[in-house]
Amino acid sequence: MNFRIGIGFDAHKFEKQRKLILGGIDIPCEKGLAGHSDADVLTHAVIDAVLGALSAGDIGQWFPDNSPEYKDADSLLLLKAILHSDKLPKFSVINVDSVIIAQTPKLSAFIPEMKKKIADIMQINPNCVSVKATTTEYMGFCGRAEGIAAQAVVMLNITP
């Protein structure tokens, strides 16, 4: 077995007149996240973790933010494109561990659905996907409710 680990990080500022999408879930909130795609920081972090484990660049190289075809793109579909790309080695996902860093809104009620969405796209058991949420106790841009960040780690098994 050829195991590889990757880490991903993403952060976006809040913006009015946008939906808040995290892990593919539309979260009720008075503002969403600014970005070229749907600005789903959790899914973006997972994408970067997968690409990192494969030494295959980052989300910006694969889906440039100046490309009209990715304007308002569903990030779960971007993740699916990476998972099924013939430009990458064949692999299977072992597990995902992630954390969303946000002072607001409260996210615990949405985590089971986020886990299920990510697991479905990655074709793994939801028990192999961890999504956690934390605050920064009012410190930094997340603590001041200026935006949201996310980190993710994935383990892959590269198929020979």
N, C-alpha and C positions, 0 to 999 in steps of 0.2 A: 504494500500500500504506500502511496505517495501523498502524504498529508501536507497541506499548505494552510497557513493562517494569514488572514489579511485584516487590516483595520481601516475604518473609514470615519470621516468626520464631515459634518456640514452645519452651516448656520445661515439663517436668513432673518432680516429685520421684518417687523410687523408693517403692514400696509392696509389702509382702509380700502373698502370696495373689492376685497379679495376673499375667497373661501380659505379656511384653514384646513389643509389636508395633511394628515400624518398617518403613515403606514397605509395609505390608500383610503382612509376613513375621513369623511367630511365631519369635522368637529364644530359644533355650534360655538361661535365666537364672534364678537363684534368686528374683528379684523383678522385678516389672513396673513400670509407671508409673501413678501415681494420676491419675484423671481421670473425667469423666462418661461420655465415650465410651470407645473402646479406648485413648485417650491416645497415639495414634501421632503423636509430635512431628514426624516427617519429613513425613507426609502433611498434617498441620495447617499446617506452614510452606508447603507447596506450595499449599494452598487459599488461605491468606492472600496469597500472591504473586499468584495468579490474580485474586482479588478486588481487590487493590491495583492491578493493571494496568488493571482495569476501573473503578476509582474506585467500588467497590460495597460498601464497608464491610469487615467482617472476619468471621472464622468464628463468633465469639460472637453477632453480629447475625443470622446466617443459621441457626445451630444452637445456641440458647441452652443453657447448661449446667444450667439449672433446668427444662428441658423433658423430661418422662418419655420422650417418643418417641426421644430421642437417647441414653438410658441404654445404655451398652455398645455403642453404634453402631460399625459397621465404617467407619473413616474413609475407606477407598477408595470406599465407597458415597456418602459425603458429598461427596467430590471429584467423583464421577460426576454427582451431582445438580447441582453448580455448573456443570459443563461442559455440561450439557444443559438448564439453566434457561431458560425462556422469559421470565424477568424481566430477563435480561442481554442486552447486544448479542451478535450472532453473531460468533464469533471462531474462529480456529484457533491451536493451540499451535505455536510455532516450536521452542522448546527450554526445558529446565529445567536449572538448575545448583543443586546443594544440598550441604550439609555437615551431618553429624551430629556433635555435640560430646559425647563420652562417654569417660570414663576406662576404664570397663568396661561391658559386655563387649567383647571384640574383635569387630569387625563385618566385616572384609574378606571373609570367606567368604560373607557373605549379600548383599553389594552387587549382584552380577549379577542375583539374583532380585528385589531391590528395584527395580532399574532396569526390569526386564521388567514387573513389576506396574504401576508408575507409567506406563510407556510404553503398555501395553495399555489402561489406563483413559483415558489422554489421546489415544489413537489416533494415536500418533507412533512413529517408529522408536526402538528402545532406544538407538541411537547419539546421539539427540537429548536423552537424559536422563543427567545426570551426578549421581552420588551419591558423596560422599566421606565419610570418617570421620577425625576427629582427636581428640586429647586436649588437655587444657589444662595438661599437665605438673604435675598434682596441685594446680593453683591453682583457687580458687573452688568453687562447689557441684558443678560437673561433675567437677572434679579430685578432690574429696573423695568422689566416687561417691555423691552425694546425689540425683542426677537426671541427666537427659539433655536437651540442647537441640538445636535444628536451625534452620538458615537455608536459605531457597530464593529463587532469582530465576527468573522466567519471562519469556519474550518471547512476546507474542501478536500476531497479525495480526487487526485488527478488520475484519470484513466490512461493506462499506457497505450 
